[in-house]
Amino acid sequence: MDKHELVKKLKELARELNRTPTLSEFVASGISKRQVHKHSYNEIVKLAGLEPRISTRHRKPLEIRSRPPKILIIDIETAPLLVRTYGLWNQNISTGFIKTDWYMLSVAAKWHGEKKVYYKDTRDSHENDIDVVNLAVELIEQADIIVGHNVDRFDLKKINTRVLKHNLKPVPKKQTIDTLKIAKKCFAITSNKLDFIAKFLGVDGKRKSKKYSQQEMWDGCCDGVLDCFKENKKYNIQDIKVTEDVFDKLKSWDESLNFQSYFQKVTCVCGCTEFRKDGIRYTKNNAFQRYSCSSCGKLFTSKESLIDKDLRKDFFK
């Protein structure tokens, strides 16, 4: 096949695709690689009057702009499993006894520092949580950082499970900040439950319904009771507000938290850009200047060594 015929075939394929075909698409259309490689593919494209396709590897990188991170506070509520059992104490329930599996009852979320709250539940779809899942995924996709209490082991894994169930595309992995992990790592608070931590810190705790216990509220939602859904909405939304307050209290204590890549300058998690020298951090074979935020007191460590590298060569391991 000569060059003229290759150009003609490429034009026909371009009309079908309504764009310039890639080399692999051109070969897949029935043209052998040997025929194409006799000529430059880019030359064939130009002779066909088409715009060459630019490989993603050669495209200019996206410009990274200085900005605060988009932090999403999220919390979900799930329906309990409905199972058949022959006893109450110390039961090992077989999967065959599951009558109804769990699903997402609701999701509540908000952007850190903003008032608007996003909420969706299954009151109009009874056990079909696809709309709840879609809202959760839509917000996660927009976020830079996901914040929640036990968000790593519970909320995100539950969301991923329902995404898989509904045959949706995988949720993009995002940086997470789990307030439960911070509490366990940095403190010895008597209880690591969100409500206890909130009250310990002097902020509003979780909502207590005057009408229903938590189990009665969730059971009522499973039965389609509208009033229970109304209570669940208040409960779920309060949870994210409490989580945000707890996060704001704990974030200065976790030295691993750092938002400087978003601001592209030395910036504390509280937004402050003023720091003071605050002692030296020694490791087994090195020493680094330590700084503290002038506003919240969060500690940072410089990456630059205070000990000459030629001296460190003589250190024993």
C-alpha positions as CSV (number, residue, x, y, z in Angstrom):
1,M,0.0,0.0,0.0
2,D,1.6,3.3,-1.1
3,K,1.5,6.6,0.7
4,H,-1.5,7.9,-1.3
5,E,-3.6,4.9,-0.2
6,L,-2.5,5.3,3.4
7,V,-3.6,8.9,3.4
8,K,-7.0,8.0,1.9
9,K,-7.5,5.2,4.6
10,L,-6.6,7.6,7.4
11,K,-9.1,10.3,6.1
12,E,-11.9,7.7,6.1
13,L,-11.1,6.6,9.7
14,A,-10.9,10.2,10.8
15,R,-14.4,10.8,9.5
16,E,-15.7,7.8,11.4
17,L,-14.1,8.9,14.6
18,N,-14.6,12.6,14.1
19,R,-11.0,13.2,15.2
20,T,-7.4,12.3,14.3
21,P,-6.9,8.6,14.9
22,T,-4.0,7.4,17.0
23,L,-1.3,5.2,15.4
24,S,-2.7,2.1,17.3
25,E,-6.3,2.9,16.1
26,F,-5.0,3.2,12.5
27,V,-3.2,-0.2,12.7
28,A,-6.3,-1.7,14.3
29,S,-8.4,-0.6,11.3
30,G,-6.6,-3.2,9.2
31,I,-3.4,-1.4,8.2
32,S,-0.2,-3.4,9.0
33,K,2.5,-1.8,11.1
34,R,5.0,-2.6,8.4
35,Q,3.1,-0.5,5.9
36,V,2.8,2.4,8.2
37,H,6.5,2.3,9.3
38,K,7.6,2.7,5.7
39,H,6.6,6.3,6.1
40,S,6.4,8.7,9.0
41,Y,2.9,8.5,10.6
42,N,3.0,12.2,11.4
43,E,3.8,12.8,7.7
44,I,0.7,10.7,6.7
45,V,-1.4,12.7,9.2
46,K,-0.2,16.1,7.7
47,L,-0.8,14.9,4.1
48,A,-4.4,14.0,5.2
49,G,-4.9,17.5,6.4
50,L,-5.4,16.5,10.0
51,E,-4.0,17.9,13.3
52,P,-1.3,15.6,14.9
53,R,-2.4,14.0,18.2
54,I,-0.1,15.0,21.0
55,S,0.9,12.2,23.4
56,T,0.0,12.8,27.0
57,R,3.7,12.2,27.8
58,H,4.7,15.3,25.8
59,R,1.9,17.7,26.9
60,K,2.9,20.6,29.0
61,P,2.2,19.8,32.7
62,L,-0.7,21.5,34.3
63,E,0.1,24.7,36.1
64,I,0.0,24.3,39.9
65,R,-1.5,27.4,41.5
66,S,-1.1,28.5,45.1
67,R,-4.4,28.0,46.9
68,P,-5.7,26.6,50.2
69,P,-6.6,22.9,50.0
70,K,-10.3,21.9,49.5
71,I,-11.0,20.0,52.7
72,L,-14.2,17.9,52.8
73,I,-15.7,16.9,56.2
74,I,-17.9,13.8,55.6
75,D,-19.9,11.3,57.6
76,I,-22.2,8.5,56.6
77,E,-25.0,6.5,58.3
78,T,-25.6,2.9,57.4
79,A,-28.6,0.6,57.8
80,P,-28.1,-2.4,60.1
81,L,-28.1,-5.9,58.8
82,L,-31.4,-7.8,59.2
83,V,-30.7,-11.4,60.1
84,R,-32.5,-14.5,61.4
85,T,-31.0,-16.0,64.6
86,Y,-31.9,-18.8,67.0
87,G,-30.5,-17.0,70.1
88,L,-29.3,-13.8,71.6
89,W,-26.0,-14.5,73.4
90,N,-22.7,-15.4,71.9
91,Q,-24.1,-16.1,68.4
92,N,-22.0,-17.0,65.3
93,I,-24.5,-16.0,62.6
94,S,-24.0,-17.6,59.2
95,T,-24.2,-15.5,56.0
96,G,-27.1,-17.6,55.0
97,F,-29.1,-16.1,57.9
98,I,-28.8,-12.5,56.4
99,K,-32.2,-11.4,55.2
100,T,-31.2,-7.8,54.3
101,D,-27.6,-6.6,53.9
102,W,-26.4,-3.2,55.0
103,Y,-26.6,-0.1,52.7
104,M,-26.0,3.6,53.1
105,L,-28.9,5.4,54.8
106,S,-27.5,8.8,54.3
107,V,-24.4,11.0,53.8
108,A,-23.7,14.5,55.1
109,A,-20.7,16.6,54.1
110,K,-19.5,20.2,54.1
111,W,-16.4,22.1,52.9
112,H,-14.2,23.1,55.8
113,G,-14.9,26.7,56.8
114,E,-18.1,27.0,54.8
115,K,-21.7,27.0,56.0
116,K,-23.4,25.0,53.2
117,V,-24.1,21.4,54.1
118,Y,-24.8,18.6,51.5
119,Y,-27.1,15.8,52.6
120,K,-28.9,12.9,50.9
121,D,-30.8,9.9,52.3
122,T,-32.8,7.0,51.0
123,R,-36.3,8.2,52.2
124,D,-37.6,8.3,48.6
125,S,-35.8,5.2,47.3
126,H,-36.1,2.6,50.2
127,E,-32.9,0.6,50.4
128,N,-31.6,1.8,47.0
129,D,-28.7,4.0,48.0
130,I,-27.4,4.9,44.5
131,D,-28.2,8.6,44.9
132,V,-26.6,8.7,48.3
133,V,-23.5,7.0,46.9
134,N,-23.3,9.3,43.9
135,L,-23.4,12.4,46.1
136,A,-20.6,11.1,48.3
137,V,-18.4,10.2,45.3
138,E,-19.1,13.6,43.6
139,L,-17.9,15.5,46.6
140,I,-14.9,13.2,47.2
141,E,-13.8,13.7,43.6
142,Q,-13.8,17.5,44.1
143,A,-11.8,17.3,47.4
144,D,-8.1,17.5,48.0
145,I,-8.4,16.2,51.6
146,I,-11.1,14.1,53.3
147,V,-11.6,14.6,57.0
148,G,-13.7,12.3,59.3
149,H,-13.8,10.4,62.5
150,N,-12.8,6.8,61.7
151,V,-13.0,7.9,58.1
152,D,-10.3,5.5,56.9
153,R,-11.7,2.3,58.4
154,F,-15.4,3.0,58.2
155,D,-16.7,5.8,55.9
156,L,-14.5,5.5,52.9
157,K,-14.5,1.7,52.9
158,K,-18.3,1.6,53.2
159,I,-18.5,4.1,50.3
160,N,-16.1,2.0,48.2
161,T,-18.2,-1.1,48.9
162,R,-21.4,0.5,47.7
163,V,-19.6,1.9,44.6
164,L,-18.5,-1.6,43.8
165,K,-22.0,-2.9,44.4
166,H,-23.5,-0.4,41.9
167,N,-20.7,-1.1,39.3
168,L,-19.5,2.5,39.4
169,K,-15.9,3.6,38.5
170,P,-13.4,3.4,41.4
171,V,-13.3,6.4,43.8
172,P,-10.0,8.4,43.3
173,K,-7.7,8.0,46.3
174,K,-7.4,11.3,48.3
175,Q,-5.3,12.4,51.3
176,T,-7.3,11.7,54.4
177,I,-7.1,13.1,57.9
178,D,-8.7,10.8,60.5
179,T,-9.5,12.6,63.8
180,L,-9.7,9.2,65.5
181,K,-6.1,8.4,64.5
182,I,-4.9,11.8,65.7
183,A,-6.6,11.2,69.1
184,K,-5.1,7.8,69.5
185,K,-1.6,8.8,68.4
186,C,-1.2,12.0,70.3
187,F,-3.3,11.7,73.5
188,A,-4.7,9.3,76.2
189,I,-8.3,10.7,76.3
190,T,-10.5,8.4,78.4
191,S,-12.7,7.6,75.4
192,N,-11.9,8.1,71.7
193,K,-15.6,8.3,70.7
194,L,-16.4,11.5,68.8
195,D,-19.0,12.7,71.3
196,F,-16.6,12.2,74.3
197,I,-13.7,13.9,72.6
198,A,-15.9,16.9,71.6
199,K,-17.2,17.4,75.2
200,F,-13.6,16.9,76.5
201,L,-12.5,19.8,74.2
202,G,-15.5,22.0,75.2
203,V,-17.3,22.0,71.9
204,D,-20.8,20.8,71.0
205,G,-21.3,17.0,71.0
206,K,-23.3,14.7,68.9
207,R,-27.1,15.2,68.7
208,K,-29.3,13.3,71.1
209,S,-32.8,12.8,69.8
210,K,-35.7,13.3,72.3
211,K,-38.0,11.0,70.3
212,Y,-35.9,8.0,69.5
213,S,-32.8,6.1,70.6
214,Q,-30.2,5.7,67.8
215,Q,-31.3,2.2,67.1
216,E,-35.0,3.2,67.0
217,M,-34.1,6.0,64.6
218,W,-32.2,3.8,62.2
219,D,-34.8,1.0,62.4
220,G,-37.5,3.5,61.6
221,C,-35.5,4.7,58.6
222,C,-35.2,1.1,57.3
223,D,-39.0,0.9,57.7
224,G,-39.5,4.1,55.7
225,V,-40.7,6.3,58.6
226,L,-40.4,9.9,57.5
227,D,-40.1,11.3,61.0
228,C,-37.1,9.0,61.6
229,F,-35.4,10.3,58.4
230,K,-35.9,13.8,59.7
231,E,-34.2,13.0,62.9
232,N,-31.5,11.1,61.1
233,K,-30.8,14.2,59.0
234,K,-30.3,16.4,62.1
235,Y,-28.1,13.7,63.6
236,N,-26.0,13.2,60.5
237,I,-25.5,16.9,59.9
238,Q,-24.6,17.5,63.5
239,D,-21.9,14.8,63.3
240,I,-20.0,16.6,60.5
241,K,-20.2,19.9,62.4
242,V,-18.8,18.2,65.5
243,T,-16.1,16.5,63.4
244,E,-15.1,19.9,62.0
245,D,-14.8,21.4,65.5
246,V,-12.8,18.5,66.7
247,F,-10.5,18.6,63.7
248,D,-9.8,22.3,64.2
249,K,-8.8,21.5,67.9
250,L,-6.6,18.6,67.0
251,K,-4.9,19.6,63.8
252,S,-2.1,21.6,65.4
253,W,-1.0,18.5,67.4
254,D,-0.2,16.2,64.5
255,E,3.2,17.0,63.1
256,S,2.5,15.0,60.0
257,L,-0.2,17.4,58.8
258,N,1.2,19.9,56.4
259,F,-0.6,21.9,53.7
260,Q,2.5,23.8,52.3
261,S,2.3,22.1,48.9
262,Y,-1.0,23.7,48.3
263,F,0.1,27.2,49.3
264,Q,3.6,26.7,47.8
265,K,5.2,28.5,50.7
266,V,5.8,27.9,54.4
267,T,2.3,28.0,55.8
268,C,0.8,26.4,59.0
269,V,-2.4,24.3,58.8
270,C,-4.1,27.2,60.5
271,G,-3.2,29.6,57.6
272,C,-0.5,31.5,59.5
273,T,2.8,32.3,57.8
274,E,4.7,33.6,60.8
275,F,7.0,31.2,62.7
276,R,9.6,31.5,65.4
277,K,12.6,29.3,66.2
278,D,11.7,26.8,69.0
279,G,14.6,24.7,69.9
280,I,16.4,21.9,68.1
281,R,15.2,18.4,67.2
282,Y,17.9,15.8,67.5
283,T,17.8,12.4,65.8
284,K,20.3,9.5,66.2
285,N,22.6,10.9,63.6
286,N,21.4,14.4,62.9
287,A,20.0,17.7,64.3
288,F,17.4,20.1,62.8
289,Q,16.0,23.5,63.6
290,R,12.5,23.3,65.1
291,Y,9.9,26.1,64.5
292,S,6.5,26.8,66.0
293,C,3.6,28.7,64.5
294,S,3.1,32.1,66.0
295,S,-0.7,31.6,65.9
296,C,-1.6,28.1,67.0
297,G,1.8,26.8,68.2
298,K,2.0,23.9,65.8
299,L,5.6,22.5,65.6
300,F,7.5,22.1,62.4
301,T,11.0,20.8,61.7
302,S,13.4,22.2,59.0
303,K,14.7,19.7,56.4
304,E,18.2,21.4,56.5
305,S,20.7,19.6,58.7
306,L,22.5,21.7,61.4
307,I,25.4,19.3,61.4
308,D,28.0,19.4,58.6
309,K,27.7,16.5,56.3
310,D,31.5,15.8,56.5
311,L,31.2,15.5,60.2
312,R,28.2,13.1,59.9
313,K,30.3,10.8,57.7
314,D,32.3,9.8,60.8
315,F,29.2,9.0,62.9
316,F,28.7,5.4,63.9
317,K,25.4,3.8,62.9
